[in-house]
Structure formats: C-alpha cells, structure tokens
Amino acid sequence: MHLPDPVDYAVPAFVLLVLAEMLVAWAGVRTRYEPRDTLTSLSLGLGSTVAGAIVGGAAFAVASWGYQFRLVTLDYDGYGAWLWFALAFVLDDLAYYAFHRAAHRVRWFWASHVIHHSSQHYNLSTALRQTWTGFFSLSFLFRLPLVLVGFRPEVLLFVGGINLIYQFWIHTEVIDRMPRWFEAVMNTPSHHRVHHATNPRYLDSNYAGVFIIWDKIFGSFVAERADDRPRYGIVRQLGSFNLFWAAFHEWIGIARDIWAAPGLAAKWGYIAMPPGWSHDGSRETSHSIKAAWQAREQQREEAPWTQSISSSSVADQAGARLPAG
C-alpha cells in the first residue's frame, strides 16, 4: 500500500492562506503580523521540512520494524477499509493528545515543542513554526502503540498528515467562534488560542489536535473568555528573532542545568520534570504559576464576605441617617 503524504500537497495552500491573512491584517489589525517574527516562523517551518526529510525515514523505519510485532492484521482492501482509516484517524488524534500533553509536562519533549510556542504573535504563520528536533526527542514513540495494535505505518503517516493540515487553520485571530455544536466537539481557533496563551488561567490546557473532546474527557479543557484575552508566547519570552536560538535554546538550557545540577536525581529532574522545575525550588512551573493565580482569585472572590456589613460597625453608625419626620 502506497499513500502520499498529504502535507506535501497542502504546502502551497498554506502559503496562499498566510498571504491572504496578511492582507486582512494589513487592512485591519496590523499588529497581528510582525515582519521579523513572521520570517522566523517561515524559516523554522522550512528547516522543519528539511529535518523531516532527513530523519523522517528513520522514524518510519522504526515503525515498520515494530509492525512485525502487531497483534492483528487489518484488512485495508475490503469494502470496510474506510472504517479502519476512520478509526486510525481518531486513535492517532488521541495519541497526539498524549504526546502534546507530555510535551508540556516533560522538559525533554518541551525542548522540541517549545519552538511552536515561542512567537508572541498568533497567526497562520505561527502554525508553520515547527520543530527541527522532533526525531531527537523521540516524539514518534507516542504513535508506536498504534503500530503494535496493527495499523500500518503508512496509514498512520497519512492520517497524521491530515491531522497536521487540520491544525493549520486554527492558528488565527481572524475567526472568533465557530457554531456551538462545532466548538463542542472539534478543536477551533478559540480553543487553540487558549492553548497558546501565557495567561495563568489558560496554562496547561487544550492539548487537542482535531477533537477537543479529549481535553473535556481528561480534564484539561479551558474555554476562552472575552474578559481575559490571550497573551501569546512562552512564560519566559524568547526575546530574540535569532533562528538558531529559537530552534535550540531549550536544549542549551537543559544541558546547562544538567551540568550544574548536584547529583544524578537533580540531573534527571532537569530532563523528566516539567519545564521550569528546579532542584532547589527557585523557579516556577506553569502549574505553580496557575496555582498561585487561582489562590489569588479565590481570595479576591472571598474578600467581600469578610467585610462587615452590620449597622453596628463604627463606620456604618457614622454614616447612618435617621428617617425624616
């Protein structure tokens, strides 16, 4: 079975849609695009394509090797072949959710994924801001269980490409909300803006690729709010448009932390613990930032109930007025 990579056919459409959104931004909210940021995103996308061409075959070879240990052999030649493709698409999206959640909770995977979040702008060019080191971080292992079940590697490559194409259009502020029924099931620009936001309310949420239902099932869904518009980027902003710093800064940070860490446990922690973790507790993780924000919000909500409203208080007595007559 030979299946094409659908992303290869989608690239021209990606470029045209980025140009169209640029024109919309130029006619409306021009700050949605920043030339140097867009150039960095496009360059990272090009580099990701080159890296994929170099090492993508190795990932496919690993999957093909694992396929010989499959539990069952699925029939893709009968009338029900489309059912296997549909099931592969859904399960592949679940595997993507697992990877994506791990990519925000394990620093090793984050070092590869952070590239995609490093822009402080949110537009279609941000969707092209992809990693150069996905194979090095072993992210392809999250789909290996599907190979062992019995899904052919080329089928998973195909549905994974469709998944990636779907995620392109949700990187925009031009679209506010989709119909309610669509927002309830599918990932949308609104849901994904939340995922890219650095607001404490939105941290560690909405990991979905195509189906937002995974976030609702596993408790990671947060809805976008009009009174808390997303602010984009990463908690500690990149502060540079340097292409290579954007691609490798977190790997450099990991190497530095491992070198300076006291003992094997601390060194391992800088690999396996969440981004921002430190052996001495001197840094903040997204979880601690969000927890501190939630505590402040709770205190603010409870504050009115701690204020005296009795007319027996001195302030109320001073302000009291007897009725006329």
N, C-alpha and C positions, 0 to 999 in steps of 0.2 A: 504493500500500500504506500503510495506516494502522495503526500499532502503538501501544498505550498505553505509558506509562511505568510499569513495574511497581512502582517505588518509591512512587508515589502511593498505591497500594493497600496497600503494606506498612507505611506510617507508623503506622496505628492498632495494628497488631500489635507494632511496635517499642515504642510507649508502654506497652502492656499487659505486655510482657515485661520492660521496665525496672522497672515497678511490682512484678511478681512477684519479680524478683531482689532488689529492695529488701526485700521481706518475708522472703525466705530469709536475707538478710544480717542483718536485724533479729533473726531467731530464732537466728542462729548467729554469724558473724564480722561484727560491726557495723562494723568499721573498713574494710570493703570500699567503703562509701559515706561520703562527707563532703558534707554539705548544700551548702556553698558551691561545692565542686568540681562537684557534680552540676548545680547551677543554671548554672554557667558552661558546662558541656558542652551542656546543653539549649539554652541561649541561642545558643551558637555553631552548633548544629545548625539552629535556627530562622533565624539570619542566613544560613547557607549556603543554605537553601532559598530565601530571598528573593533572594540574589545569583544563584542559579541561574536563577530565574525572569526576572531582569533581563537577564542576559548569555548564558543558555543558548541562546537563539535565534541569537545571533551565531556561536557555535561550530557550531551546526547549519547555519547559512548557509555557513560556510567549508567544511564537509564536503560540503554539497550542491554547491557550486561545484566542488570537487575531483572530485566523482563524474563529471563530464562528461569527465574525462581517464582514466577507468578502462580497464584492459587488456582486461577481458572483461565481458560482461553475463550475470549469473547468473539462472537461471530459478527463481523462487520460487513459481510457480503449478502446477508438476507434482507428481507423487507423491513425488519426491525432494527436495522443498523442505526437509523436516526435516533432511536431510543438510547443506544449506547453513547452516541455523541452528546445527546442532551444530558445524560447522567454524568458523563465525563466533564461537561461544562460546569455543572452545578458543583460536583465534588472538587474540581480544580479550583473553583472560586472559594470553597471552604478551605482548601489547602493554602490559597493565597491569603485568606484571612488569618490563618495560623502563623504563616510567615510574617505577615505585616505586623501583627501584634508583637511577635518576638522581636521584630526589627526595631521596635520602640522600647522594648523592655530588656534587651540583652545588648550590651555595648558592642560586642563583636559584630552583630548584624547591623546595629545602628551605624557603625563606621562606614558601612557600604551604603546604607539607605539615606543617611543624613544629607547627601548631595541633593536629593529630590526636595528637601525641605529648606534648603539654605537660601532661597530667594525671599526677599521681603515684599515681593510683588506676587499677585495671583492672577495669572492669565494663561492662555493656551501655550505660550512658550514655556511656562513652568512645567507643563506635562512632559516636555521633551528633555527636561533636566534630569538625566538618568545616570546611574552609577557606572563606573568603569571597573569596579572590583567585585561584582556580584558572584562570579565564579570563585574568587579567592575566599569570600566569606561563606561559601558553601550553601548559599540560599536555595540552590536547586534541590537540596535534600528534602525539603518540605513536600515536594511532589513525588518523591520516590515511593512512598507507600501506595500511591495510586498505580504505579507500575507493577508493584508486587501483587496488588489485587488482580491485575490482568488487563489494565488499559495500556494500549500500545504507546510507546514513546512519541511516535509521530502524531497520534491523535491528541495527546496532551500538549504537544508543541502547537498544534493547530488551535485548540480551544484556548490555550494560554495566550496566543496571539489575538484572538477575538476579545479576550478579557482586557488585554492591554489597549486595544483600539477603543473599547467602550470607555475606558478611564480617561481617554484624551479629552473628551468634550466636557467633562465635569470640572475641569480646571478653568473656570471663568467666573467673573462677577457680572457679566452681561445678562445672564439668566438669573432671575431672582428665585422663583419657586416653580416647580412643575405641578401638575394636578395632584390632588391629595392622595389618590389611590396609587399614583406612581411613586410619590415620596414615601409611602408606607412600605413599599417592597424593594424599590431599586435605589442604588446609590445615585445621588444627584449633585449638582453644583452646590446647593445649600449644605448638604451633609458633608461634602468633601471640603468646603471652606472651613468648616469646624475642625476637620482633621488637620488642616494646615495652620491653624491658628495657634498663637502663643498665649492667648488669654488663659489665665488659670482655670476658668470654668470649662474650657474646651480641651485641656491637655489630656492625652492618652484616651482618645475616643474616635469612633467612626473609622475603623480599620477596613471596612468593606472594600471589595473591588467592584463587583457588579451588584450584589444583593445586600442591601442594608439590613436585611433580616438577621444576618449573623450577629451584628452588633446588638440587636434587640434581644436575641436569644442568649448571648453571653454577657450581657450587662455592660457593654461599652458604648452604648448609643447616647449621644447628647444632641439635642436639637439646637439649631441656630436661633439666636434671639436678636430682635431688632434693637434692643436696648444694650447690647454688648456686641458690637460689630467686630468681626475677626481682625486681629493684627497678625501679620504673617511673618514667617521666618523660623528661627530656632531660638531657644531661650537665651543662649549666648550667641548673639548675631555674628555672622561671618566677618563682617567689617572689611570685606575686600571683594574685588571682582577678578582677582587672580585665578585663572583657570585651574592651575595645578593645586593651589591651596584649597580651592573648593572641592577638588576631587580627592585629596589625600589628607586634609587637616586632622580628621578624627583618628585616622590610623597613626599619624605622627603623635597625637595626644596619647593614644593608648601606649605606644612604645615608650614615651617619656614617663608615663605613670608606672609602667611595669619596671622600668629601670630604677626608679626612685623608691618603689614600694618596699617596705620591710617585711621579708618573709614570703613564703610561697602562697599562703592563704590570701594575703593582700594583693599579690601579683595576679592571682587567678580572679580575684574580685574585680579588678580593672578590665577583665575580659568578659566575665559572665554576669556581672551585676548590671543594673540599669545605668544608662547614661547619667552622669552627674554623681554617681556613687563615689565615695572616698573612704579609705580605711579608717580615717580619724573623724569622719562626720563633718568635715569642714565645708563640704559642698552641698548643693541642693539637687535633688532629683525632681523630675516632673511630679512624682507622687507627693513628695514633701511640699512642693510649691502649691499644689492643688489642695492638699490637706490644710495648710496654713490659711489659704484663701477661704476655704469652707468654714473654718473656725471663726474667722473674722466676720463672714457673712452671717453666721449663726448668732454671734454676739450682737451684731447690728440689728438683727431681727428681734432679738430678745430685749434690747435696750429699752424700748417704750414701756415694757411691762415692769421694769424695775423703777420707773419714775412714779413718785407719789402723785395721786390724783384726788386724794381726800381733801375736803374743805377744811379739815382740821390742821393741815400743814400751815406753817407760818406764812409761806408765800401766798397760798390761797386765801388765808384770812386777810392778808394785807390788800389783796386785790378784790375782796368781796364787796358788794354793794347791796345795801338794804333796798327792798322794793319801795317805790314811792307810795304815799298815802297813809 
